[in-house]
């Protein structure tokens, strides 16, 4: 028996090691399939299994979490796990793994975060782990030097960076693929220094190294040589190179290949600079039409999170095209820009979602097999985009998968038609959007973009409006620059309490006049006889209240002369739905829990007015023949919230609770959450430090949140902790919800994003299927909120659509209590977004 016990204790560590390795492998598999949540769950599970054992398995689990956060761009989380791994490895005398590799990765992390001094320090430490330099530099040392050159370049120390590249490229026996990479990096650096002849020589040297296995590198280098000739002012040589390369791609890849069409866009800017507008415009039209198609496909095959990341990668192309349109505001470009915006707003996801839902109705065995094939192909295509959509080698595989998918879709859609199952949403195109407007309406899409002259980005950031009216003509109107309205933007987030009224941008005449001059007066001549304005705003303007702009010619607020409606996408413009049910979900008077003694964190304070708010609303709903589910105190928890929303559809959801939004880097970090370490971060710290995950930095607060908000949080973030992040809310299915009201502070805010607008609660609920979202731009007192909500629901329950009821409530609040709430600080705090 003793022998058995000894054997068990002898083999137990090996069994545990095998179990941990299996969990790590599973995590990597889930990651490769794009299943990020599952990957993080398994990685944390592997870490938990070795929490008390400072061994290689624990070290590898820390490294895995470091890599996962690193790949997602979670700078702070990756930094913390990397530091823990480094500390563990140093304590073990570098016996658990490669400390040099970790130093390199940490240097890359700090480089991405813009912390160049820290990155340089990590590279120096990595070099110290290498053997003494007795002969020619080793390949590992050359890699470190190349990374150091990148950092020097980013720091503006171009001469030092060039010296390093010169030293690297003097070495012999460098693998071809790495020499190509370093020659290309050195050439780009020479371009940055305006040393065009040197860049030319380096590009040519790199091109001479390419063979059949480096086809993609050859394409990139040929395009770089053409652009280098353009930058040198050798227009004839640039045109010759561009033409040869374009003809070559047409012949070898095809006219419709993405690489051919990407080159067409680059050539369009070149020909424009040479005054050859006919060639330029023909190529630009090809490029933008292909970009629209690609974005639509990406939206169908990627998860929404991944699609947001792709949007950011496509942002430079979109901004360049907006700058093109600003230079050439012709109708064909305005129409293409409108179609591009529709695609960017995930039009393809609407189609894909409707199609997937319809497929569930096909139950026959033959169709079940087809559905499985379609789902497998869709997943493979999504994976290929996720792993590197710009790699030429994947383009051909993607083309084959797309062809297979279209064949399967054709057969499945034929079956859906035969069985009269609807599978496509009313997906508005440009002509349909304009046809929905009457003679008194205008839709205004405002763009915020950095100017681009075809070769380089300009410092100035501009604002311009694309105006849709009933006729087929689109109008382009330049507005002010970002710099011109920056005095207003600097005041936006000062609206925290009633005491702030007199120093807010709403109360300073000069700032109010500035908004009128920069944003409204340029638009006014185009809006004669218009009474209803539909606005779609960029992120930088979404915190502004347009209805609170005072017009200089008549001293009226815009709301007094116009009905102003806000849209996340013009696809929803005039999109009518039949909301037959009258069911409401109400939550208020939430018991957030007591604040523990000597807690270093502020607790979520009770909201006594919220209980009477939802109780009064319950009475109003009852009197209007609505059904309602009311949850208060401890019952207002996230578990009940999620269960009820999954159990039945609600037309109205009203949540009177705290909500939050953190700016990046607002928390001081003291550790990372794993195992039972006493240095774990509180939930507040963890959410605040999600550097590149704005959907993790905004959310809703439920019963009991004070306990987890102030104390150590769960490492998996999957337990009921009283907090639902915007990322959690993405998974909800809220089709059929006409209106979701968040009666809380700053619920209409989020993280600015170039294409998506403000990423936060509005984005999450919109993606979940909510039609109208009502939130607040800033904090106002309980009494004003209660009066406004009462007015709004009086109109809404009497049969007014949400937009009409909302404006009536704003106008009525101005007159309440003899004008006590006439200041826009009160009535402009709320926003209704469709």
C-alpha positions in Angstrom: 0.0 0.0 0.0 2.8 2.4 0.9 4.4 1.6 -2.5 1.2 2.5 -4.3 1.0 5.8 -2.4 4.6 6.6 -3.2 4.0 5.8 -6.9 1.0 8.0 -6.9 2.9 10.9 -5.5 5.8 10.2 -7.8 3.6 10.2 -11.0 1.1 12.9 -9.8 3.3 15.9 -11.0 3.7 14.2 -14.4 -0.1 13.6 -14.7 -0.7 17.2 -13.8 1.8 18.4 -16.3 0.1 16.4 -19.0 -3.2 17.8 -18.0 -1.9 21.4 -18.1 -0.3 20.8 -21.5 -3.6 19.4 -22.8 -5.4 22.5 -21.6 -2.8 24.8 -23.2 -3.1 22.9 -26.5 -6.9 23.1 -26.4 -6.7 26.9 -25.7 -4.5 27.3 -28.8 -6.9 25.3 -30.9 -9.9 27.4 -29.7 -7.8 30.5 -30.5 -7.0 29.4 -34.0 -10.8 28.9 -34.6 -11.5 32.4 -33.4 -13.2 31.2 -30.2 -11.5 33.8 -28.0 -13.6 33.4 -24.8 -13.1 29.6 -24.7 -9.4 30.1 -25.3 -9.1 32.5 -22.4 -11.2 30.2 -20.2 -8.9 27.2 -20.9 -5.7 29.2 -20.5 -6.9 30.5 -17.1 -7.8 26.9 -16.1 -4.3 25.8 -17.0 -2.9 28.6 -14.9 -5.1 27.8 -11.9 -4.0 24.1 -12.0 -0.4 25.2 -11.3 -1.0 28.2 -9.2 1.0 26.8 -6.2 3.8 25.3 -8.3 6.5 27.7 -9.8 7.5 25.3 -12.5 7.7 25.3 -16.3 4.0 24.4 -16.7 3.0 27.5 -14.7 5.5 29.6 -16.7 4.1 28.3 -20.0 0.6 29.1 -18.8 1.6 32.7 -18.0 3.3 32.9 -21.4 0.1 31.7 -23.2 -2.0 34.3 -21.5 0.6 36.9 -22.4 0.5 35.9 -26.0 -3.3 35.8 -26.2 -3.6 39.3 -24.7 -0.7 40.5 -26.9 -2.4 39.3 -30.1 -5.6 41.0 -29.1 -3.8 44.2 -28.3 -4.6 44.2 -24.6 -1.5 46.1 -23.7 -1.9 46.3 -19.9 -3.0 42.7 -19.4 -0.2 41.4 -21.6 2.3 43.6 -19.8 1.2 42.2 -16.4 1.4 38.5 -17.5 4.7 39.1 -19.1 6.1 40.7 -16.0 4.9 37.7 -13.9 6.4 35.2 -16.3 9.7 37.1 -16.2 9.7 37.4 -12.4 9.1 33.6 -12.1 11.8 32.8 -14.6 14.4 35.0 -12.9 13.6 33.4 -9.6 14.2 30.0 -11.1 17.5 31.2 -12.6 16.2 31.2 -16.2 15.6 27.4 -16.0 11.9 27.5 -17.0 12.1 28.9 -20.5 13.8 31.4 -22.8 14.2 34.7 -20.9 15.6 36.2 -24.1 12.5 35.4 -26.0 10.3 37.0 -23.3 12.4 40.1 -23.2 12.0 40.4 -27.0 8.2 40.0 -26.8 8.0 42.6 -23.9 10.1 45.0 -26.0 7.6 44.5 -28.9 4.7 45.1 -26.5 6.2 48.4 -25.2 7.0 49.4 -28.8 3.3 48.9 -29.8 2.3 50.9 -26.7 4.5 53.8 -27.7 6.8 53.3 -24.7 10.1 53.3 -26.7 12.4 53.8 -23.7 11.0 50.8 -22.0 11.2 48.8 -25.2 14.9 49.7 -25.7 15.6 48.7 -22.1 14.0 45.2 -22.6 16.1 44.8 -25.8 19.2 45.6 -23.9 18.3 43.0 -21.3 17.6 40.5 -24.1 21.1 41.0 -25.5 22.6 40.4 -22.1 21.2 36.8 -22.2 23.2 36.1 -25.4 26.7 34.6 -25.3 29.6 37.1 -25.5 30.2 38.4 -29.0 33.5 36.6 -30.1 33.0 36.6 -33.9 30.3 37.7 -36.3 27.0 38.5 -34.7 24.6 35.6 -34.3 21.2 35.6 -35.9 19.5 36.1 -32.6 21.7 39.2 -32.1 20.8 40.5 -35.5 17.1 40.1 -34.8 17.5 42.2 -31.7 19.4 44.9 -33.6 16.7 45.0 -36.2 14.1 45.5 -33.6 16.2 48.2 -32.0 16.5 50.0 -35.4 12.7 50.1 -35.6 12.5 51.6 -32.1 15.1 54.3 -33.0 13.2 55.1 -36.1 10.0 55.5 -34.1 11.9 57.8 -31.7 13.0 59.9 -34.6 16.6 58.8 -34.3 16.8 58.0 -38.0 20.5 58.2 -38.4 21.1 55.8 -35.6 18.5 53.4 -37.0 20.2 53.6 -40.5 23.6 52.8 -39.0 22.1 49.7 -37.4 20.5 48.5 -40.6 23.8 49.1 -42.5 25.6 47.0 -39.9 23.1 44.2 -40.2 23.1 44.1 -44.0 26.9 43.8 -44.1 26.6 40.4 -42.4 26.8 37.2 -44.5 24.7 34.0 -44.3 21.5 35.8 -43.3 18.4 33.6 -44.2 16.9 35.0 -47.4 13.5 35.8 -45.9 15.1 37.8 -43.1 17.4 39.7 -45.4 14.4 40.6 -47.5 12.6 41.9 -44.5 15.5 43.9 -43.3 16.3 45.3 -46.7 12.7 46.4 -47.0 12.8 48.0 -43.5 16.0 49.9 -44.4 14.5 51.1 -47.6 11.4 52.4 -45.9 13.7 54.2 -43.4 15.6 55.8 -46.3 12.3 57.0 -47.7 11.4 58.5 -44.3 14.7 60.4 -44.5 13.9 61.5 -48.1 16.9 59.5 -49.3 15.2 58.3 -52.4 18.3 57.0 -54.3 19.3 54.8 -51.3 15.7 53.6 -51.0 15.8 52.7 -54.7 19.0 50.7 -54.3 17.7 48.8 -51.3 14.4 48.0 -53.0 16.3 46.8 -56.1 18.6 44.6 -54.0 15.7 43.0 -52.2 13.9 42.4 -55.5 16.9 40.6 -56.9 16.6 38.1 -54.0 13.0 37.1 -54.7 12.2 33.9 -56.4 9.0 31.8 -57.1 8.5 31.2 -53.4 8.6 34.9 -52.6 5.9 36.0 -55.0 4.1 38.1 -52.4 7.3 39.9 -51.4 8.0 40.6 -55.1 4.6 42.2 -55.6 5.1 44.4 -52.5 8.6 45.5 -53.7 7.5 46.3 -57.2 4.7 48.5 -55.8 7.2 50.2 -53.4 9.6 50.9 -56.4 6.8 52.5 -58.3 5.9 54.7 -55.4 9.5 55.5 -54.7 9.8 56.8 -58.3 6.7 58.9 -57.7 8.2 60.4 -54.6 11.5 61.1 -56.4 9.5 63.2 -58.9 10.2 60.7 -61.7 6.6 60.6 -63.0 7.4 58.8 -66.3 9.4 56.1 -64.5 6.6 55.7 -61.8 3.9 55.5 -64.5 5.9 52.9 -66.4 6.4 50.8 -63.3 2.8 51.1 -62.2 1.5 50.1 -65.6 3.8 47.1 -65.9 2.9 45.9 -62.5 -0.8 46.4 -63.1 -0.7 44.5 -66.4 1.3 41.7 -64.7 -1.3 41.3 -61.9 -4.2 41.4 -64.4 -2.5 38.6 -66.3 -1.3 36.4 -63.5 -4.0 37.1 -60.8 -7.0 38.4 -62.8 -8.7 41.7 -63.0 -10.9 41.1 -60.0 -8.2 39.8 -57.7 -7.9 41.9 -54.5 -4.2 42.6 -55.0 -4.9 43.9 -58.5 -7.7 46.1 -57.2 -5.6 47.4 -54.3 -3.0 48.5 -56.8 -5.7 50.2 -58.9 -6.5 52.4 -55.9 -2.8 53.4 -55.5 -2.5 54.2 -59.2 -5.7 56.3 -59.0 -4.0 58.7 -56.6 -0.8 58.7 -58.7 -2.8 59.6 -61.9 -4.7 62.3 -60.0 -1.4 63.9 -59.0 -0.4 64.0 -62.7 -3.7 65.5 -63.8 -4.7 62.4 -65.7 -8.2 62.4 -64.3 -9.9 60.0 -66.7 -7.4 57.1 -65.9 -7.5 58.1 -62.2 -11.3 58.0 -61.9 -11.7 54.7 -63.8 -9.2 53.0 -61.4 -10.7 54.5 -58.3 -14.1 53.3 -59.2 -12.8 49.7 -59.5 -10.9 50.0 -56.2 -13.8 51.3 -54.1 -16.4 48.9 -55.5 -14.1 46.0 -54.7 -13.6 47.5 -51.2 -17.3 47.7 -50.6 -17.7 44.1 -51.7 -14.9 42.9 -49.5 -16.2 44.7 -46.4 -19.7 43.1 -46.9 -18.1 39.7 -47.1 -16.0 40.3 -44.0 -19.1 41.4 -42.1 -20.8 38.1 -43.0 -18.0 35.8 -42.1 -16.4 37.4 -39.1 -17.7 37.8 -35.5 -18.7 41.4 -34.7 -15.6 41.8 -32.5 -13.3 40.7 -35.3 -15.2 42.9 -37.7 -14.5 45.9 -35.5 -10.8 45.2 -35.7 -10.9 44.8 -39.5 -12.7 48.2 -39.6 -9.8 49.8 -37.9 -7.3 48.2 -40.3 -9.4 49.5 -43.3 -9.8 53.0 -41.7 -6.8 54.5 -43.6 -8.2 53.4 -47.0 -11.6 54.8 -46.1 -10.2 58.1 -44.9 -8.1 58.5 -48.0 -11.2 58.0 -50.1 -13.1 60.6 -48.1 -10.3 63.1 -48.8 -10.6 62.1 -52.5 -14.3 62.9 -52.4 -13.6 66.2 -50.7 -11.4 67.1 -53.7 -13.8 65.8 -56.3 -17.4 66.0 -54.9 -19.0 64.6 -58.0 -22.2 62.6 -57.8 -20.6 59.3 -58.6 -18.1 59.6 -55.8 -20.7 60.8 -53.3 -22.8 57.8 -54.1 -19.9 55.4 -53.8 -19.0 57.0 -50.4 -22.6 56.5 -49.2 -22.5 52.8 -50.2 -19.1 52.4 -48.5 -20.5 53.8 -45.3 -23.4 51.4 -45.5 -21.0 48.5 -45.9 -18.8 49.7 -43.0 -21.8 49.7 -40.7 -21.9 45.9 -41.0 -24.7 45.7 -43.7 -23.4 42.2 -44.5 -23.9 41.1 -40.9 -27.6 42.0 -41.1 -28.0 39.7 -44.1 -25.9 36.9 -42.6 -27.9 37.0 -39.3 -31.2 36.8 -41.1 -30.0 34.0 -43.3 -28.7 31.9 -40.4 -32.0 32.3 -38.5 -34.0 31.2 -41.5 -31.9 28.1 -42.0 -33.1 26.8 -38.6 -36.5 26.2 -40.2 -35.1 23.6 -42.7 -35.3 20.3 -41.0 -35.1 17.7 -43.8 -32.0 15.4 -43.7 -30.7 16.7 -47.1 -30.9 20.3 -45.9 -29.3 19.4 -42.6 -26.2 18.1 -44.5 -26.1 21.2 -46.7 -26.4 23.5 -43.6 -23.5 21.6 -42.0 -21.3 22.0 -45.1 -22.3 25.7 -45.3 -21.4 26.3 -41.6 -18.1 24.5 -41.9 -17.1 26.4 -45.0 -18.2 29.7 -43.4 -16.1 29.0 -40.4 -13.0 28.2 -42.5 -13.4 31.4 -44.5 -13.8 33.4 -41.3 -10.7 31.7 -40.0 -8.7 32.6 -43.1 -9.6 36.3 -42.8 -8.8 36.2 -39.1 -5.4 34.7 -39.6 -4.2 37.2 -42.2 -6.6 38.5 -44.8 -3.8 40.5 -46.6 -1.6 37.5 -47.3 -1.5 36.6 -51.0 -1.2 32.9 -50.3 -4.6 32.9 -48.7 -6.4 34.7 -51.5 -6.6 31.7 -53.7 -7.9 29.5 -50.9 -10.5 32.2 -50.0 -11.6 32.3 -53.7 -12.2 28.5 -53.7 -14.1 28.7 -50.3 -16.2 31.6 -51.6 -17.2 29.7 -54.7 -18.2 26.7 -52.6 -20.2 28.9 -50.2 -22.1 30.6 -53.0 -23.1 27.2 -54.5 -24.3 26.0 -51.1 -26.1 29.3 -50.4 -27.8 29.2 -53.8 -29.3 25.8 -53.1 -30.3 26.7 -49.5 -31.9 30.0 -50.6 -33.9 28.1 -53.3 -35.2 25.8 -50.6 -36.1 28.8 -48.4 -38.0 30.4 -51.2 -39.9 27.2 -52.0 -41.0 26.9 -48.4 -41.8 30.7 -48.3 -39.3 31.3 -45.4 -38.0 34.9 -45.4 -34.3 35.0 -45.3 -33.2 38.5 -46.2 -33.8 41.7 -44.2 -35.0 44.9 -45.8 -31.4 46.0 -46.6 -31.6 49.7 -47.6 -29.6 50.8 -50.6 -28.9 54.4 -51.4 -31.8 54.9 -53.8 -34.2 53.3 -51.3 -32.9 55.6 -48.5 -33.6 58.7 -50.5 -37.0 57.5 -51.6 -38.0 57.2 -47.9 -37.5 60.9 -47.3 -40.3 63.4 -47.9 -39.8 67.0 -49.1 -39.5 68.3 -45.5 -36.7 65.9 -44.5 -32.9 65.7 -44.9 -30.4 63.0 -43.8 -27.0 64.3 -42.9 -23.9 62.1 -42.6 -21.0 64.0 -41.0 -17.5 62.7 -41.7 -14.4 63.4 -39.6 -11.3 62.6 -41.6 -7.6 63.4 -41.9 -6.6 65.0 -45.2 -4.5 63.1 -47.6 -2.9 64.4 -50.8 -2.5 61.0 -52.5 1.0 60.4 -51.2 1.1 61.6 -47.5 -1.2 62.3 -44.6 -1.7 66.0 -43.8 -1.8 67.3 -40.2 -5.2 68.9 -40.6 -8.3 66.9 -39.6 -11.5 68.0 -41.3 -15.3 67.8 -40.9 -17.7 67.6 -43.9 -21.3 66.6 -44.4 -22.9 64.4 -47.0 -26.5 65.5 -47.4 -29.3 63.2 -48.6 -32.6 64.7 -49.7 -35.7 63.4 -51.6 -34.3 64.1 -55.1 -31.4 62.0 -56.5 -28.8 64.7 -55.9 -26.4 64.3 -53.0 -24.7 67.4 -51.6 -21.2 67.7 -50.1 -20.6 70.5 -47.6 -17.3 71.2 -46.0 -17.6 72.1 -42.3 -15.1 73.4 -39.8 -11.9 71.6 -38.9 -11.3 69.6 -35.7 -9.0 72.4 -34.5 -11.7 75.0 -34.9 -14.1 73.2 -32.6 -11.5 71.9 -30.1 -12.4 74.6 -27.5 -15.9 73.1 -27.4 -14.6 69.5 -27.2 -12.3 70.4 -24.3 -15.4 71.3 -22.2 -17.5 68.2 -23.1 -16.8 66.0 -20.1 -17.0 68.8 -17.5 -20.7 68.3 -17.1 -20.8 66.3 -13.9 -23.2 68.1 -11.6 -25.6 71.0 -11.5 -22.8 73.2 -10.3 -21.1 72.8 -13.7 -23.9 74.4 -15.7 -22.3 77.9 -15.8 -18.9 76.6 -17.0 -20.1 74.1 -19.5 -19.9 74.6 -23.3 -23.7 75.0 -23.3 -23.5 78.1 -21.2 -20.5 80.0 -22.7 -21.7 82.3 -25.5 -18.5 82.2 -27.4 -18.5 78.3 -27.6 -22.2 78.2 -28.5 -21.5 80.7 -31.3 -18.6 78.6 -32.4 -20.7 75.5 -32.9 -23.3 77.6 -34.8 -20.6 79.0 -37.1 -18.7 75.8 -37.7 -21.4 73.1 -37.8 -24.8 74.7 -38.5 -24.4 77.9 -40.6 -22.6 76.0 -43.5 -25.6 73.5 -43.6 -28.5 75.9 -43.2 -28.6 77.1 -46.9 -29.1 73.4 -48.0 -32.0 72.9 -45.6 -34.5 75.5 -46.6 -38.1 74.2 -46.0 -36.7 71.2 -44.1 -38.3 70.4 -40.7 -37.0 67.0 -39.9 -33.2 66.2 -39.8 -31.7 62.8 -39.5 -28.1 62.9 -38.3 -25.3 60.3 -38.4 -22.3 61.6 -36.5 -18.6 60.6 -36.2 -17.3 59.7 -32.8 -15.8 63.1 -32.2 -19.2 64.7 -32.4 -21.4 62.1 -30.8 -21.1 63.7 -27.4 -22.5 67.0 -28.7 -26.1 67.9 -28.6 -27.1 69.4 -32.0 -30.5 70.3 -30.8 -28.9 72.6 -28.2 -27.1 74.7 -30.8 -28.5 78.2 -30.7 -29.0 79.7 -34.1 -27.4 83.2 -34.6 -30.1 84.5 -37.0 -33.1 84.0 -34.6 -31.7 83.0 -31.2 -33.7 79.7 -31.3 -32.3 76.4 -30.3 -32.3 74.0 -33.2 -34.9 71.8 -31.4 -37.4 74.6 -31.5 -37.3 74.8 -35.3 -36.4 71.2 -36.3 -37.1 67.6 -35.2 -33.6 66.1 -34.9 -33.1 62.4 -34.9 -29.9 60.5 -34.4 -28.9 57.2 -36.2 -26.2 54.7 -35.8 -26.8 53.8 -39.4 -29.0 55.1 -42.1 -30.0 51.5 -42.8 -32.6 52.1 -40.0 -34.0 55.2 -41.6 -37.8 54.9 -41.8 -37.4 51.2 -41.1 -40.9 50.3 -39.8 -41.6 47.3 -37.6 -44.7 46.0 -36.1 -44.5 45.8 -32.3 -47.6 43.9 -31.4 -46.7 42.8 -27.9 -46.9 45.2 -24.9 -44.4 43.6 -22.5 -41.9 45.6 -20.5 -38.9 44.7 -18.3 -38.2 47.2 -15.5 -35.3 47.3 -13.0 -34.6 49.9 -10.4 -34.0 50.4 -6.7 -31.0 48.1 -7.0 -29.3 46.9 -3.8 -25.6 47.2 -4.8 -24.5 45.9 -1.4 -22.8 47.6 1.5 -19.4 49.2 1.2 -16.9 47.2 3.3 -15.1 49.1 6.0 -11.7 50.6 5.1 -12.3 49.8 1.5 -9.9 51.8 -0.8 -12.6 52.1 -3.5 -15.7 54.2 -3.8 -18.8 52.1 -3.6 -21.8 52.2 -6.0 -24.0 54.5 -4.0 -27.8 53.7 -3.7 -30.2 55.4 -6.2 -33.2 56.0 -4.0 -35.1 57.9 -6.8 -34.8 55.0 -9.1 -37.2 52.8 -7.1 -40.0 55.3 -7.3 -39.1 55.9 -11.0 -39.7 52.3 -12.0 -42.7 51.9 -9.6 -44.4 54.9 -11.2 -43.6 53.5 -14.6 -45.2 50.2 -13.7 -48.4 52.0 -12.8 -48.3 54.0 -16.1 -47.8 50.7 -18.0 -50.7 49.0 -16.2 -53.0 51.9 -17.0 -52.0 51.6 -20.7 -52.8 47.9 -20.8 -49.1 46.8 -20.8 -47.7 43.8 -19.0 -44.6 44.4 -16.9 -41.9 42.5 -15.0 -40.4 44.6 -12.2 -37.2 43.7 -10.4 -35.8 45.7 -7.5 -33.4 45.3 -4.5 -31.5 42.0 -4.5 -33.7 40.5 -7.3 -32.3 43.1 -9.7 -29.3 40.9 -10.4 -27.5 40.1 -13.7 -28.6 36.4 -13.6 -32.3 37.3 -13.4 -31.8 40.0 -16.1 -30.2 37.5 -18.5 -32.7 34.8 -17.8 -35.7 37.0 -18.4 -34.4 38.4 -21.6 -33.7 34.9 -22.9 -37.1 33.6 -21.7 -39.4 36.1 -23.5 -39.3 39.1 -25.8 -39.8 42.6 -24.3 -40.9 45.6 -26.4 -39.6 47.9 -23.7 -36.6 47.5 -21.3 -36.1 50.2 -18.7 -33.0 50.0 -16.5 -32.6 52.6 -13.7 -29.2 51.7 -12.4 -25.5 52.8 -12.5 -23.6 52.4 -15.7 -19.9 53.2 -16.2 -17.3 54.0 -18.9 -13.6 54.2 -18.2 -11.0 56.1 -20.3 -7.9 53.9 -21.1 -5.1 53.9 -18.5 -7.1 55.3 -15.6 -6.2 52.7 -13.0 -3.0 52.2 -11.1 -2.0 48.6 -11.4 -0.8 46.6 -8.5 -1.0 43.0 -9.9 -3.0 40.7 -12.1 -5.9 38.5 -11.3 -5.0 34.8 -11.2 -5.2 32.0 -8.6 -5.6 33.3 -5.0 -2.8 35.9 -5.1 -3.3 38.6 -2.5 -2.2 41.2 -5.2 -5.1 40.5 -7.5 -6.7 43.5 -9.1 -10.2 44.6 -8.1 -12.8 44.3 -10.9 -12.6 48.1 -11.3 -8.9 47.9 -12.0 -9.2 44.9 -14.4 -12.0 46.6 -16.5 -10.2 49.9 -16.5 -7.0 48.5 -17.8 -8.4 46.7 -20.9 -6.4 48.9 -23.1 -7.7 48.1 -26.5 -11.1 46.7 -25.5 -13.5 49.6 -25.2 -16.4 47.1 -25.0 -14.8 45.9 -21.7 -14.5 49.4 -20.3 -18.2 50.2 -20.3 -21.1 48.3 -18.7 -24.1 48.0 -16.4 -24.1 47.5 -12.6 -26.5 45.1 -10.9 -27.3 43.9 -7.4 -24.3 43.0 -5.2 -21.8 44.8 -7.4 -20.0 46.5 -4.5 -18.5 43.3 -3.3 -16.7 42.4 -6.6 -16.2 46.0 -7.5 -14.0 46.6 -4.5 -12.6 43.2 -3.8 -10.6 40.7 -5.9 -12.4 39.7 -9.0 -12.8 36.3 -10.6 -10.0 35.5 -13.1 -12.4 34.0 -15.7 -14.8 37.0 -15.4 -17.5 34.5 -16.1 -19.1 34.4 -12.6 -22.0 36.5 -11.5 -20.3 39.5 -10.1 -22.9 42.3 -10.5 -21.3 43.6 -13.6 -22.2 43.1 -17.3 -19.8 44.6 -19.7 -20.8 45.9 -23.2 -18.9 42.9 -24.5 -21.1 40.6 -22.5 -24.2 42.3 -23.8 -23.2 41.6 -27.4 -24.3 38.0 -27.0 -27.9 39.0 -26.1 -30.7 38.4 -28.7 -33.0 41.4 -28.3 -34.8 41.3 -31.7 -38.3 42.7 -31.1 -37.2 45.2 -28.5 -38.4 48.6 -29.7 -36.9 50.7 -26.9 -34.2 50.3 -24.3 -33.9 53.1 -21.8 -30.8 53.4 -19.5 -31.8 55.9 -16.9 -28.2 56.3 -15.6 -25.2 58.6 -16.0 -23.2 58.8 -19.2 -24.7 55.7 -20.8 -24.4 57.2 -24.3 -20.7 57.4 -24.0 -17.9 55.0 -25.1 -14.5 54.8 -26.6 -13.9 56.7 -29.8 -13.4 54.5 -32.8 -12.6 55.7 -36.3 -15.4 53.9 -38.1 -17.7 52.6 -35.5 -18.4 55.8 -33.5 -18.6 55.5 -29.8 -18.0 51.9 -28.8 -19.9 51.2 -25.6 -23.4 50.4 -24.4 -25.1 51.9 -27.5 -23.0 49.7 -29.8 -23.6 46.6 -27.7 -27.4 47.0 -27.5 -27.7 48.0 -31.2 -25.9 44.8 -32.2 -28.1 42.8 -29.9 -31.1 44.0 -31.9 -32.6 46.9 -30.0 -34.3 49.4 -32.3 -34.1 52.6 -30.2 -31.5 53.2 -27.4 -32.0 56.1 -24.9 -29.1 57.1 -22.8 -27.5 60.2 -21.2 -24.5 62.2 -22.3 -23.8 63.6 -18.8 -25.2 63.5 -15.3 -28.2 65.5 -14.2 -30.2 65.4 -10.9 -32.8 62.8 -10.1 -35.7 65.2 -10.1 -35.1 66.4 -13.7 -34.6 62.8 -14.8 -37.9 61.7 -13.2 -39.8 64.6 -14.8 -38.4 64.0 -18.2 -39.0 60.2 -18.0 -42.6 60.8 -16.9 -43.2 63.2 -19.8 -41.6 60.9 -22.3 -43.6 57.8 -21.2 -46.9 59.8 -21.3 -46.4 60.5 -25.0 -44.9 57.1 -25.8 -47.7 55.1 -24.1 -50.3 57.3 -25.8 -49.1 56.0 -29.1 -46.3 58.4 -30.3 -43.2 56.8 -31.9 -40.1 57.0 -29.7 -38.6 59.9 -31.7 -41.7 62.0 -31.6 -42.3 61.3 -27.9 -38.7 62.2 -27.2 -38.8 65.6 -28.8 -42.1 66.4 -27.2 -40.7 65.5 -23.8 -37.6 67.7 -24.3 -39.8 70.7 -25.3 -42.1 70.1 -22.4 -39.3 69.9 -19.9 -38.2 73.4 -20.9 -41.5 74.8 -19.7 -41.8 72.7 -16.5 -41.9 74.6 -13.1 -41.9 78.0 -14.8 -38.8 77.3 -16.9 -36.7 75.9 -14.1 -35.3 73.3 -16.6 -35.1 75.6 -19.6 -31.3 75.4 -19.7 -30.1 72.7 -22.2 -28.0 71.2 -19.5 -31.3 69.5 -18.4 -33.1 68.6 -21.6 -30.1 68.0 -23.8 -28.5 65.5 -21.5 -30.6 62.7 -23.0 -30.0 61.1 -26.4 -32.2 58.8 -28.4 -30.3 56.8 -31.0 -31.7 54.5 -33.6 
